[in-house]
Structure formats: C-alpha cells, structure tokens
Amino acid sequence: MIPSDSDLLAWYDHNRRTLPWRAESGAVADPYHVWISEIMLQQTTVTAVIPYYHRFLERFPSVAALARAPLDDVLQAWSGLGYYSRARNLHRCAQALTDLGDFPQDVAGLQALPGIGAYTAAAIAAIAFGVPVVPLDGNVERIAARVFAVEEPLPSSRKILAQKAVTLNGGRAARTRPSDFAQALFDLGATICVPRSPACVLCPWQKPCSARQMGIQATLPRKAPKVERPTRYGAHFLLLDKSGRALVRRRPAEGLLGGTIELPGTAWRDTPWHEAEIGRQAPFADRHTKAWRVPDWRMVGTVKHVFTHFTLFIDVYAAVVDTLPNPREEEGFVTARTEIDGLALSSLMRKCVRIGEAGLSDCMNGDRKLA
C-alpha cells in the first residue's frame, strides 16, 4: 500500500520547519541557497550548518561572488565543516555556473556539474525548479525502509530503497507540489520518523506503514555490522621565530583536507612515530649550516581527531628560533603568526596550532632536544 501524498502534505502545511535556506510557503526557492545548504548538509547536522550557512552567504551572496573569490577564502569560510572536497567543488561549480549563465533546471544538467551527485541534483531540481523527483537522502531511505518494511540491511538495500522511494510521490498532490513534497519527506524523517524511538502516533503515514504493522519500525533500516575504525598516527610542528613568523605549508589539492593549510608534519601511518624518527622529520632537519641552529623541539600535546574512516592521533611539537630561514618550495612558506587564523586551516590544524601555542612558553626554555 502506497501512503497518501495528500496526507503528508497536509501534515507538512502545519508542521514545516523554518530553515534559513527554505523559501516561505508559496514562494519559489532560490537555487543558490538550496545548493549551498544541500552541500553543507552532507555529513553535517542542520544545527551545525545554520551558522556556517549564514556566514557563507554573507561572504559569498551569489554564484558570481563565489566564483570570483580566491579558493583560499572559500576554504577558510568552510573551516570546521570538514570534507573539504565539498568546498573545492563548490568553487569549481560556481565557476562552471558562471560560464553557463545559470543553473540547469533538470536533474541530468545539474548532475553534470562539479560536486553535484544524484541526490543533490534531485534535491535542487525538486525544491528550486519543481521537478517531480524524490531526493534519496538518509531520511528518505529510513522512511522507505519502514513504510515498505525492507529488512535487508544497508548498504546492500540501497537499490531497492531507491526503487520504493520513487513510488512515494506518485499521487496528484505530490506532482502538483514537488518542492513541498520533497521537503515534507525531509521533515518527516528529521522530526517524526527518526532513527531511534520514532513518534509513530504523530505520523501522517502510521496506518499504511508496514513496519509499524509488524512492530519492527524501530529496528529499520537495518545496517551491516560496522567495521572497526583503524587508528593512524602523525606529528606536526609549530615553528616560530622571535619576530613572530611561523612556517606553514599547503596540502596537495586532491585527497583528504586537500588544498588546506597545515603545520609541517610527518605522514599519517598505522604505527606511532618514535622520538628518534621525529627529529629527522622536523622542518629544516636536513639543513646543516653554521647560520642555522637546529631547534630545540618539545612535544607539547596530542590531538585526537576522528575522520569517517579512521581515528588520527597527532603529537604536536613546538619550538622557537631566532630567525626562520627562507624555506624551499616543498618546505612550505613563512607567514606572520597573527595571520594564521585567517588562513584556510582545517579544524584539525586549528587544534594543533592551539596546543602548540599553549606549549610555547615551555619551548622557550626547553631543556632537551630531539635526537
């Protein structure tokens, strides 16, 4: 039995959430606002996104403003949201949209843009352009799993959940109001059909929900057992000179935290770094000149940071020297310490900088040097 689209829309009309990127009832959504919010909401909660969204729109109020901004400004505005490939793709996509002249208004055209996948294309198409499609995010997957009692665990059930979800908007009301219908599904999953303890007595689809009839709604969607998250280890170095300059470097454009600024450091590996190795990995470790005095490094703390696929432990070392030498290109670049906060640092690196600075008073009078 397919739930009534009119029942869901009637519920939505009385219970819709007020969100900064959502158009007022009866108004047409701004595709730029929808796009930015959907990219930010990937892997991030609504509560966490809202302040970032406001600041981002203040800084980049239009596609054109985002396209002409330096990538570093975009990465800096994104700092703390994680998954920095999203920010790089936003910048690339804004430039592509500038070349096109406007947003494509169909799913295929949207999905051809950098960083816009099947879900995001469907969400923009439905919400901003009234295309009658069902965007399949985690909320909609959960609703479909329960309404149709799909007991096969994720992720192998995604194909059948997508097929089931498509049938949800088959009625006339959903086809007449595709933007509202898509957002009604999001709100239902976010406020009623929640992962734990769904509020079934308040749900407009409680009667046709097969999982509720079977008494298994709270157990769906089922998930395959989690694989234990591996642990990796690294070390990063905060090196300042007495004039207040610091050494930093840029990560490769592609890959984890790509394009962001970081303190120089080791590779991240599966086994801890030993102190004897650290000395050889430190900045300028291979320079043996009379003009350069090897810093007295001290380990000042450890940062734990959890990524999606692994947990990282970073030992932070700090030192102060009289004057920093001119770095080679592969060693990074020198910047004023007062300017570091304005650089495109990841939240991980901001933690490392804070710990490094907290230990600098000890480093100034360090009583030992790494081997």
Secondary structure as GFF3:
##gff-version 3
##sequence-region A 1 371
A	DSSP	alpha_helix	5	15	.	.	.	ID=ss1
A	DSSP	alpha_helix	31	40	.	.	.	ID=ss2
A	DSSP	alpha_helix	46	59	.	.	.	ID=ss3
A	DSSP	alpha_helix	63	68	.	.	.	ID=ss4
A	DSSP	alpha_helix	71	78	.	.	.	ID=ss5
A	DSSP	alpha_helix	85	100	.	.	.	ID=ss6
A	DSSP	alpha_helix	107	111	.	.	.	ID=ss7
A	DSSP	alpha_helix	118	129	.	.	.	ID=ss8
A	DSSP	alpha_helix	138	147	.	.	.	ID=ss9
A	DSSP	alpha_helix	158	166	.	.	.	ID=ss10
A	DSSP	three_ten_helix	167	169	.	.	.	ID=ss11
A	DSSP	alpha_helix	172	176	.	.	.	ID=ss12
A	DSSP	alpha_helix	178	191	.	.	.	ID=ss13
A	DSSP	three_ten_helix	200	202	.	.	.	ID=ss14
A	DSSP	alpha_helix	210	214	.	.	.	ID=ss15
A	DSSP	three_ten_helix	217	219	.	.	.	ID=ss16
A	DSSP	beta_strand	231	241	.	.	.	ID=ss17
A	DSSP	beta_strand	245	250	.	.	.	ID=ss18
A	DSSP	beta_strand	261	262	.	.	.	ID=ss19
A	DSSP	alpha_helix	275	281	.	.	.	ID=ss20
A	DSSP	beta_strand	298	306	.	.	.	ID=ss21
A	DSSP	beta_strand	311	321	.	.	.	ID=ss22
A	DSSP	three_ten_helix	329	331	.	.	.	ID=ss23
A	DSSP	beta_strand	333	336	.	.	.	ID=ss24
A	DSSP	three_ten_helix	337	342	.	.	.	ID=ss25
A	DSSP	alpha_helix	347	358	.	.	.	ID=ss26
A	DSSP	alpha_helix	360	364	.	.	.	ID=ss27
###
